[in-house]
Amino acid sequence: MTGRHIGKQLAKEVLDVLNEFDLIQKLFCITTDNASNNGKLMKCLSRELAKLRINWDPKTHHISCLNHVLHLAVTDFFKKIKSLGPKTELRKGLKVQKDSNEEDAKEDADENEDFIAQEDDEEGEEDEEDESLDI
């Protein structure tokens, strides 16, 4: 699409694609991010569809992308944390949590190495037992 991405222009583009693929009668909903031009797109598209005698409610059939909504919420959350400053309890808690996770991961890796070594020893013992049964 060339030009500005205003709602009216977006609606025209969507309508053209719907026409091209014969989907106008099959359109159920549209999922978008939360950009304001998408709200306008839905209203303009609804008006154009009404001209074609298709009842399509822009509020009912507009779905905000959950991933985008979550991204905005998490980004806002991290901005709030950052604004608290480095000496807050929350920051210290996160730092401690990170360090303890790293220590736990190291302990898990060490335990895993011990388990693998023990398993190798046991397999060797089983091989010896199997060999003795063959005699």
VMD Tcl script that builds the backbone (N, CA, C; Angstrom):
set m [mol new atoms 405]
animate dup $m
set s [atomselect $m all]
$s set {name element resname resid chain x y z} {
  {N N MET 1 A 0.843 -1.164 0.000}
  {CA C MET 1 A 0.000 0.000 0.000}
  {C C MET 1 A 0.897 1.238 0.000}
  {N N THR 2 A 0.615 2.152 -0.861}
  {CA C THR 2 A 1.365 3.401 -0.907}
  {C C THR 2 A 0.534 4.511 -0.275}
  {N N GLY 3 A 1.206 5.568 0.099}
  {CA C GLY 3 A 0.504 6.705 0.688}
  {C C GLY 3 A 0.341 6.544 2.186}
  {N N ARG 4 A -0.428 7.455 2.745}
  {CA C ARG 4 A -0.657 7.450 4.186}
  {C C ARG 4 A -1.587 6.309 4.579}
  {N N HIS 5 A -1.380 5.789 5.747}
  {CA C HIS 5 A -2.190 4.678 6.237}
  {C C HIS 5 A -3.333 5.194 7.115}
  {N N ILE 6 A -4.146 6.042 6.518}
  {CA C ILE 6 A -5.310 6.555 7.239}
  {C C ILE 6 A -6.440 5.537 7.134}
  {N N GLY 7 A -7.365 5.589 8.082}
  {CA C GLY 7 A -8.446 4.615 8.149}
  {C C GLY 7 A -9.224 4.453 6.866}
  {N N LYS 8 A -9.541 5.561 6.232}
  {CA C LYS 8 A -10.334 5.519 5.004}
  {C C LYS 8 A -9.582 4.790 3.886}
  {N N GLN 9 A -8.303 5.066 3.773}
  {CA C GLN 9 A -7.477 4.409 2.748}
  {C C GLN 9 A -7.321 2.916 3.058}
  {N N LEU 10 A -7.127 2.600 4.325}
  {CA C LEU 10 A -7.021 1.189 4.730}
  {C C LEU 10 A -8.312 0.434 4.421}
  {N N ALA 11 A -9.449 1.070 4.683}
  {CA C ALA 11 A -10.745 0.449 4.402}
  {C C ALA 11 A -10.895 0.158 2.910}
  {N N LYS 12 A -10.459 1.091 2.091}
  {CA C LYS 12 A -10.523 0.887 0.640}
  {C C LYS 12 A -9.668 -0.310 0.225}
  {N N GLU 13 A -8.479 -0.401 0.789}
  {CA C GLU 13 A -7.577 -1.514 0.465}
  {C C GLU 13 A -8.171 -2.853 0.909}
  {N N VAL 14 A -8.718 -2.892 2.111}
  {CA C VAL 14 A -9.327 -4.122 2.623}
  {C C VAL 14 A -10.506 -4.519 1.748}
  {N N LEU 15 A -11.335 -3.549 1.404}
  {CA C LEU 15 A -12.493 -3.820 0.555}
  {C C LEU 15 A -12.066 -4.338 -0.821}
  {N N ASP 16 A -11.003 -3.763 -1.375}
  {CA C ASP 16 A -10.489 -4.233 -2.667}
  {C C ASP 16 A -10.036 -5.697 -2.580}
  {N N VAL 17 A -9.355 -6.040 -1.513}
  {CA C VAL 17 A -8.889 -7.425 -1.341}
  {C C VAL 17 A -10.078 -8.357 -1.142}
  {N N LEU 18 A -11.045 -7.938 -0.344}
  {CA C LEU 18 A -12.242 -8.755 -0.136}
  {C C LEU 18 A -12.965 -8.997 -1.455}
  {N N ASN 19 A -13.068 -7.967 -2.280}
  {CA C ASN 19 A -13.697 -8.106 -3.602}
  {C C ASN 19 A -12.894 -9.032 -4.501}
  {N N GLU 20 A -11.578 -8.826 -4.512}
  {CA C GLU 20 A -10.708 -9.611 -5.404}
  {C C GLU 20 A -10.824 -11.107 -5.123}
  {N N PHE 21 A -10.931 -11.472 -3.873}
  {CA C PHE 21 A -10.993 -12.880 -3.511}
  {C C PHE 21 A -12.412 -13.364 -3.188}
  {N N ASP 22 A -13.411 -12.540 -3.521}
  {CA C ASP 22 A -14.821 -12.874 -3.318}
  {C C ASP 22 A -15.092 -13.288 -1.866}
  {N N LEU 23 A -14.660 -12.443 -0.936}
  {CA C LEU 23 A -14.804 -12.727 0.488}
  {C C LEU 23 A -15.740 -11.767 1.216}
  {N N ILE 24 A -16.334 -10.836 0.513}
  {CA C ILE 24 A -17.154 -9.823 1.188}
  {C C ILE 24 A -18.280 -10.457 2.003}
  {N N GLN 25 A -18.948 -11.432 1.444}
  {CA C GLN 25 A -20.056 -12.091 2.150}
  {C C GLN 25 A -19.563 -12.992 3.286}
  {N N LYS 26 A -18.264 -13.309 3.295}
  {CA C LYS 26 A -17.718 -14.241 4.276}
  {C C LYS 26 A -16.946 -13.556 5.401}
  {N N LEU 27 A -16.813 -12.251 5.334}
  {CA C LEU 27 A -16.032 -11.531 6.335}
  {C C LEU 27 A -16.700 -11.630 7.695}
  {N N PHE 28 A -15.960 -12.127 8.668}
  {CA C PHE 28 A -16.500 -12.221 10.018}
  {C C PHE 28 A -15.880 -11.167 10.920}
  {N N CYS 29 A -14.558 -11.186 11.050}
  {CA C CYS 29 A -13.906 -10.217 11.931}
  {C C CYS 29 A -12.529 -9.869 11.376}
  {N N ILE 30 A -11.968 -8.823 11.925}
  {CA C ILE 30 A -10.626 -8.383 11.560}
  {C C ILE 30 A -9.859 -8.155 12.850}
  {N N THR 31 A -8.635 -8.685 12.899}
  {CA C THR 31 A -7.767 -8.519 14.066}
  {C C THR 31 A -6.682 -7.511 13.719}
  {N N THR 32 A -6.510 -6.525 14.603}
  {CA C THR 32 A -5.508 -5.485 14.360}
  {C C THR 32 A -4.788 -5.161 15.668}
  {N N ASP 33 A -3.752 -4.331 15.533}
  {CA C ASP 33 A -3.138 -3.786 16.741}
  {C C ASP 33 A -4.006 -2.615 17.194}
  {N N ASN 34 A -3.554 -1.870 18.179}
  {CA C ASN 34 A -4.388 -0.818 18.768}
  {C C ASN 34 A -4.186 0.560 18.153}
  {N N ALA 35 A -3.590 0.630 16.991}
  {CA C ALA 35 A -3.392 1.933 16.355}
  {C C ALA 35 A -4.749 2.579 16.065}
  {N N SER 36 A -4.817 3.888 16.253}
  {CA C SER 36 A -6.100 4.590 16.101}
  {C C SER 36 A -6.631 4.510 14.674}
  {N N ASN 37 A -5.744 4.410 13.688}
  {CA C ASN 37 A -6.222 4.331 12.305}
  {C C ASN 37 A -7.007 3.040 12.051}
  {N N ASN 38 A -6.783 2.010 12.865}
  {CA C ASN 38 A -7.532 0.765 12.683}
  {C C ASN 38 A -8.982 0.901 13.153}
  {N N GLY 39 A -9.212 1.708 14.173}
  {CA C GLY 39 A -10.592 1.986 14.580}
  {C C GLY 39 A -11.349 2.690 13.468}
  {N N LYS 40 A -10.693 3.646 12.846}
  {CA C LYS 40 A -11.283 4.372 11.712}
  {C C LYS 40 A -11.489 3.416 10.529}
  {N N LEU 41 A -10.530 2.532 10.314}
  {CA C LEU 41 A -10.664 1.528 9.254}
  {C C LEU 41 A -11.954 0.744 9.442}
  {N N MET 42 A -12.212 0.287 10.656}
  {CA C MET 42 A -13.406 -0.518 10.927}
  {C C MET 42 A -14.691 0.258 10.647}
  {N N LYS 43 A -14.731 1.518 11.076}
  {CA C LYS 43 A -15.929 2.342 10.842}
  {C C LYS 43 A -16.154 2.580 9.351}
  {N N CYS 44 A -15.086 2.911 8.646}
  {CA C CYS 44 A -15.207 3.172 7.200}
  {C C CYS 44 A -15.597 1.909 6.448}
  {N N LEU 45 A -15.000 0.778 6.841}
  {CA C LEU 45 A -15.327 -0.484 6.194}
  {C C LEU 45 A -16.793 -0.836 6.426}
  {N N SER 46 A -17.275 -0.607 7.633}
  {CA C SER 46 A -18.672 -0.881 7.953}
  {C C SER 46 A -19.611 -0.053 7.079}
  {N N ARG 47 A -19.282 1.224 6.904}
  {CA C ARG 47 A -20.111 2.089 6.050}
  {C C ARG 47 A -20.115 1.599 4.604}
  {N N GLU 48 A -18.932 1.196 4.110}
  {CA C GLU 48 A -18.851 0.707 2.724}
  {C C GLU 48 A -19.623 -0.604 2.555}
  {N N LEU 49 A -19.534 -1.460 3.559}
  {CA C LEU 49 A -20.277 -2.724 3.496}
  {C C LEU 49 A -21.781 -2.478 3.578}
  {N N ALA 50 A -22.192 -1.468 4.350}
  {CA C ALA 50 A -23.621 -1.126 4.458}
  {C C ALA 50 A -24.171 -0.702 3.098}
  {N N LYS 51 A -23.337 -0.010 2.315}
  {CA C LYS 51 A -23.763 0.380 0.957}
  {C C LYS 51 A -24.050 -0.844 0.104}
  {N N LEU 52 A -23.397 -1.963 0.431}
  {CA C LEU 52 A -23.592 -3.214 -0.299}
  {C C LEU 52 A -24.640 -4.101 0.387}
  {N N ARG 53 A -25.364 -3.499 1.363}
  {CA C ARG 53 A -26.404 -4.175 2.129}
  {C C ARG 53 A -25.849 -5.334 2.977}
  {N N ILE 54 A -24.639 -5.107 3.497}
  {CA C ILE 54 A -24.016 -6.080 4.408}
  {C C ILE 54 A -23.926 -5.426 5.775}
  {N N ASN 55 A -24.610 -6.029 6.752}
  {CA C ASN 55 A -24.592 -5.502 8.110}
  {C C ASN 55 A -23.339 -6.034 8.811}
  {N N TRP 56 A -22.398 -5.151 9.100}
  {CA C TRP 56 A -21.133 -5.537 9.731}
  {C C TRP 56 A -20.798 -4.502 10.796}
  {N N ASP 57 A -20.955 -4.884 12.056}
  {CA C ASP 57 A -20.734 -3.970 13.174}
  {C C ASP 57 A -19.236 -3.857 13.479}
  {N N PRO 58 A -18.665 -2.652 13.365}
  {CA C PRO 58 A -17.217 -2.498 13.574}
  {C C PRO 58 A -16.765 -2.772 15.005}
  {N N LYS 59 A -17.632 -2.577 15.979}
  {CA C LYS 59 A -17.242 -2.850 17.368}
  {C C LYS 59 A -17.257 -4.347 17.663}
  {N N THR 60 A -18.258 -5.026 17.190}
  {CA C THR 60 A -18.392 -6.462 17.438}
  {C C THR 60 A -17.347 -7.265 16.679}
  {N N HIS 61 A -17.040 -6.841 15.471}
  {CA C HIS 61 A -16.179 -7.628 14.585}
  {C C HIS 61 A -14.728 -7.139 14.533}
  {N N HIS 62 A -14.359 -6.271 15.442}
  {CA C HIS 62 A -12.963 -5.802 15.533}
  {C C HIS 62 A -12.334 -6.447 16.755}
  {N N ILE 63 A -11.299 -7.241 16.536}
  {CA C ILE 63 A -10.615 -7.929 17.626}
  {C C ILE 63 A -9.213 -7.343 17.757}
  {N N SER 64 A -8.904 -6.861 18.948}
  {CA C SER 64 A -7.554 -6.369 19.199}
  {C C SER 64 A -6.631 -7.567 19.390}
  {N N CYS 65 A -5.469 -7.503 18.792}
  {CA C CYS 65 A -4.494 -8.584 18.874}
  {C C CYS 65 A -4.027 -8.738 20.319}
  {N N LEU 66 A -4.269 -9.899 20.908}
  {CA C LEU 66 A -3.906 -10.144 22.299}
  {C C LEU 66 A -2.404 -10.009 22.511}
  {N N ASN 67 A -1.598 -10.498 21.573}
  {CA C ASN 67 A -0.144 -10.377 21.711}
  {C C ASN 67 A 0.272 -8.917 21.795}
  {N N HIS 68 A -0.338 -8.078 20.992}
  {CA C HIS 68 A 0.004 -6.659 20.999}
  {C C HIS 68 A -0.423 -6.011 22.312}
  {N N VAL 69 A -1.596 -6.349 22.784}
  {CA C VAL 69 A -2.100 -5.799 24.051}
  {C C VAL 69 A -1.175 -6.218 25.198}
  {N N LEU 70 A -0.789 -7.502 25.233}
  {CA C LEU 70 A 0.125 -7.980 26.275}
  {C C LEU 70 A 1.482 -7.291 26.186}
  {N N HIS 71 A 1.972 -7.112 24.969}
  {CA C HIS 71 A 3.252 -6.426 24.782}
  {C C HIS 71 A 3.188 -5.011 25.339}
  {N N LEU 72 A 2.112 -4.305 25.071}
  {CA C LEU 72 A 1.965 -2.946 25.595}
  {C C LEU 72 A 1.929 -2.943 27.118}
  {N N ALA 73 A 1.208 -3.899 27.701}
  {CA C ALA 73 A 1.100 -3.975 29.164}
  {C C ALA 73 A 2.448 -4.297 29.806}
  {N N VAL 74 A 3.162 -5.250 29.245}
  {CA C VAL 74 A 4.468 -5.633 29.803}
  {C C VAL 74 A 5.470 -4.499 29.635}
  {N N THR 75 A 5.460 -3.849 28.487}
  {CA C THR 75 A 6.363 -2.716 28.260}
  {C C THR 75 A 6.092 -1.612 29.266}
  {N N ASP 76 A 4.827 -1.314 29.498}
  {CA C ASP 76 A 4.465 -0.287 30.470}
  {C C ASP 76 A 4.913 -0.692 31.873}
  {N N PHE 77 A 4.742 -1.963 32.215}
  {CA C PHE 77 A 5.164 -2.478 33.513}
  {C C PHE 77 A 6.666 -2.287 33.708}
  {N N PHE 78 A 7.458 -2.640 32.692}
  {CA C PHE 78 A 8.910 -2.498 32.811}
  {C C PHE 78 A 9.342 -1.037 32.875}
  {N N LYS 79 A 8.609 -0.177 32.207}
  {CA C LYS 79 A 8.908 1.253 32.319}
  {C C LYS 79 A 8.690 1.728 33.746}
  {N N LYS 80 A 7.626 1.244 34.382}
  {CA C LYS 80 A 7.332 1.613 35.777}
  {C C LYS 80 A 8.439 1.104 36.704}
  {N N ILE 81 A 8.880 -0.112 36.503}
  {CA C ILE 81 A 9.949 -0.668 37.337}
  {C C ILE 81 A 11.219 0.162 37.182}
  {N N LYS 82 A 11.551 0.488 35.953}
  {CA C LYS 82 A 12.766 1.261 35.686}
  {C C LYS 82 A 12.703 2.620 36.379}
  {N N SER 83 A 11.518 3.194 36.431}
  {CA C SER 83 A 11.382 4.516 37.043}
  {C C SER 83 A 11.519 4.468 38.560}
  {N N LEU 84 A 11.436 3.268 39.160}
  {CA C LEU 84 A 11.588 3.139 40.602}
  {C C LEU 84 A 13.036 3.376 41.040}
  {N N GLY 85 A 13.975 3.150 40.154}
  {CA C GLY 85 A 15.385 3.357 40.470}
  {C C GLY 85 A 16.054 2.077 40.908}
  {N N PRO 86 A 17.379 2.058 40.918}
  {CA C PRO 86 A 18.118 0.817 41.164}
  {C C PRO 86 A 18.135 0.357 42.616}
  {N N LYS 87 A 17.792 1.199 43.601}
  {CA C LYS 87 A 17.924 0.807 45.003}
  {C C LYS 87 A 16.605 0.389 45.644}
  {N N THR 88 A 15.585 0.162 44.861}
  {CA C THR 88 A 14.306 -0.220 45.444}
  {C C THR 88 A 14.313 -1.699 45.821}
  {N N GLU 89 A 13.413 -2.069 46.711}
  {CA C GLU 89 A 13.296 -3.458 47.132}
  {C C GLU 89 A 12.954 -4.357 45.942}
  {N N LEU 90 A 12.111 -3.840 45.046}
  {CA C LEU 90 A 11.707 -4.625 43.890}
  {C C LEU 90 A 12.918 -4.973 43.051}
  {N N ARG 91 A 13.766 -4.012 42.807}
  {CA C ARG 91 A 14.983 -4.244 42.031}
  {C C ARG 91 A 15.877 -5.254 42.734}
  {N N LYS 92 A 16.055 -5.081 44.039}
  {CA C LYS 92 A 16.903 -6.010 44.785}
  {C C LYS 92 A 16.322 -7.409 44.706}
  {N N GLY 93 A 15.009 -7.521 44.836}
  {CA C GLY 93 A 14.361 -8.823 44.752}
  {C C GLY 93 A 14.591 -9.491 43.416}
  {N N LEU 94 A 14.496 -8.717 42.340}
  {CA C LEU 94 A 14.726 -9.269 41.013}
  {C C LEU 94 A 16.165 -9.714 40.857}
  {N N LYS 95 A 17.103 -8.929 41.384}
  {CA C LYS 95 A 18.525 -9.257 41.298}
  {C C LYS 95 A 18.809 -10.536 42.079}
  {N N VAL 96 A 18.284 -10.623 43.285}
  {CA C VAL 96 A 18.483 -11.816 44.102}
  {C C VAL 96 A 17.895 -13.031 43.388}
  {N N GLN 97 A 16.701 -12.868 42.841}
  {CA C GLN 97 A 16.052 -13.960 42.133}
  {C C GLN 97 A 16.916 -14.426 40.975}
  {N N LYS 98 A 17.475 -13.490 40.226}
  {CA C LYS 98 A 18.297 -13.839 39.073}
  {C C LYS 98 A 19.526 -14.612 39.533}
  {N N ASP 99 A 20.190 -14.113 40.587}
  {CA C ASP 99 A 21.391 -14.774 41.085}
  {C C ASP 99 A 21.079 -16.175 41.590}
  {N N SER 100 A 19.974 -16.326 42.331}
  {CA C SER 100 A 19.634 -17.644 42.857}
  {C C SER 100 A 19.269 -18.591 41.724}
  {N N ASN 101 A 18.637 -18.083 40.673}
  {CA C ASN 101 A 18.330 -18.930 39.520}
  {C C ASN 101 A 19.606 -19.414 38.856}
  {N N GLU 102 A 20.600 -18.532 38.755}
  {CA C GLU 102 A 21.871 -18.926 38.159}
  {C C GLU 102 A 22.546 -19.997 39.010}
  {N N GLU 103 A 22.506 -19.834 40.342}
  {CA C GLU 103 A 23.084 -20.833 41.236}
  {C C GLU 103 A 22.331 -22.149 41.132}
  {N N ASP 104 A 21.004 -22.085 41.078}
  {CA C ASP 104 A 20.196 -23.301 40.936}
  {C C ASP 104 A 20.532 -24.021 39.639}
  {N N ALA 105 A 20.693 -23.257 38.567}
  {CA C ALA 105 A 21.015 -23.848 37.269}
  {C C ALA 105 A 22.367 -24.549 37.330}
  {N N LYS 106 A 23.355 -23.921 38.002}
  {CA C LYS 106 A 24.679 -24.537 38.147}
  {C C LYS 106 A 24.585 -25.814 38.958}
  {N N GLU 107 A 23.826 -25.782 40.072}
  {CA C GLU 107 A 23.643 -26.981 40.882}
  {C C GLU 107 A 22.961 -28.083 40.086}
  {N N ASP 108 A 21.944 -27.723 39.308}
  {CA C ASP 108 A 21.251 -28.711 38.484}
  {C C ASP 108 A 22.202 -29.338 37.478}
  {N N ALA 109 A 23.058 -28.512 36.867}
  {CA C ALA 109 A 24.017 -29.018 35.887}
  {C C ALA 109 A 24.999 -29.974 36.553}
  {N N ASP 110 A 25.477 -29.613 37.760}
  {CA C ASP 110 A 26.408 -30.482 38.492}
  {C C ASP 110 A 25.740 -31.807 38.843}
  {N N GLU 111 A 24.496 -31.744 39.336}
  {CA C GLU 111 A 23.762 -32.957 39.675}
  {C C GLU 111 A 23.547 -33.822 38.438}
  {N N ASN 112 A 23.265 -33.178 37.304}
  {CA C ASN 112 A 23.046 -33.905 36.063}
  {C C ASN 112 A 24.320 -34.631 35.643}
  {N N GLU 113 A 25.478 -33.948 35.776}
  {CA C GLU 113 A 26.753 -34.579 35.440}
  {C C GLU 113 A 27.003 -35.779 36.346}
  {N N ASP 114 A 26.733 -35.638 37.659}
  {CA C ASP 114 A 26.902 -36.750 38.598}
  {C C ASP 114 A 25.991 -37.908 38.226}
  {N N PHE 115 A 24.751 -37.607 37.856}
  {CA C PHE 115 A 23.786 -38.639 37.488}
  {C C PHE 115 A 24.252 -39.388 36.245}
  {N N ILE 116 A 24.748 -38.646 35.249}
  {CA C ILE 116 A 25.221 -39.278 34.012}
  {C C ILE 116 A 26.414 -40.174 34.316}
  {N N ALA 117 A 27.348 -39.682 35.155}
  {CA C ALA 117 A 28.515 -40.488 35.515}
  {C C ALA 117 A 28.079 -41.752 36.236}
  {N N GLN 118 A 27.116 -41.631 37.154}
  {CA C GLN 118 A 26.609 -42.788 37.903}
  {C C GLN 118 A 25.930 -43.766 36.950}
  {N N GLU 119 A 25.173 -43.233 35.994}
  {CA C GLU 119 A 24.476 -44.066 35.028}
  {C C GLU 119 A 25.477 -44.848 34.180}
  {N N ASP 120 A 26.569 -44.168 33.756}
  {CA C ASP 120 A 27.613 -44.833 32.975}
  {C C ASP 120 A 28.242 -45.963 33.773}
  {N N ASP 121 A 28.500 -45.733 35.068}
  {CA C ASP 121 A 29.077 -46.769 35.922}
  {C C ASP 121 A 28.139 -47.965 36.017}
  {N N GLU 122 A 26.841 -47.701 36.200}
  {CA C GLU 122 A 25.869 -48.781 36.317}
  {C C GLU 122 A 25.755 -49.566 35.028}
  {N N GLU 123 A 25.829 -48.869 33.879}
  {CA C GLU 123 A 25.771 -49.566 32.597}
  {C C GLU 123 A 26.970 -50.474 32.441}
  {N N GLY 124 A 28.115 -50.012 32.885}
  {CA C GLY 124 A 29.317 -50.841 32.835}
  {C C GLY 124 A 29.158 -52.087 33.682}
  {N N GLU 125 A 28.562 -51.964 34.861}
  {CA C GLU 125 A 28.319 -53.108 35.729}
  {C C GLU 125 A 27.361 -54.084 35.069}
  {N N GLU 126 A 26.303 -53.560 34.414}
  {CA C GLU 126 A 25.348 -54.435 33.737}
  {C C GLU 126 A 26.032 -55.184 32.613}
  {N N ASP 127 A 26.924 -54.519 31.874}
  {CA C ASP 127 A 27.643 -55.181 30.790}
  {C C ASP 127 A 28.474 -56.331 31.334}
  {N N GLU 128 A 29.129 -56.098 32.504}
  {CA C GLU 128 A 29.931 -57.155 33.113}
  {C C GLU 128 A 29.045 -58.314 33.513}
  {N N GLU 129 A 27.875 -58.012 34.068}
  {CA C GLU 129 A 26.957 -59.068 34.473}
  {C C GLU 129 A 26.478 -59.852 33.260}
  {N N ASP 130 A 26.155 -59.128 32.173}
  {CA C ASP 130 A 25.700 -59.787 30.954}
  {C C ASP 130 A 26.790 -60.709 30.417}
  {N N GLU 131 A 28.030 -60.228 30.466}
  {CA C GLU 131 A 29.136 -61.042 29.966}
  {C C GLU 131 A 29.279 -62.307 30.807}
  {N N SER 132 A 29.090 -62.196 32.110}
  {CA C SER 132 A 29.247 -63.359 32.969}
  {C C SER 132 A 28.127 -64.371 32.732}
  {N N LEU 133 A 26.977 -63.921 32.288}
  {CA C LEU 133 A 25.891 -64.843 32.016}
  {C C LEU 133 A 26.134 -65.637 30.746}
  {N N ASP 134 A 26.883 -65.043 29.843}
  {CA C ASP 134 A 27.150 -65.716 28.571}
  {C C ASP 134 A 28.152 -66.854 28.724}
  {N N ILE 135 A 28.903 -66.900 29.779}
  {CA C ILE 135 A 29.973 -67.897 29.916}
  {C C ILE 135 A 29.414 -69.263 30.207}
}
mol reanalyze $m
mol bondsrecalc $m
mol representation Tube
mol addrep $m
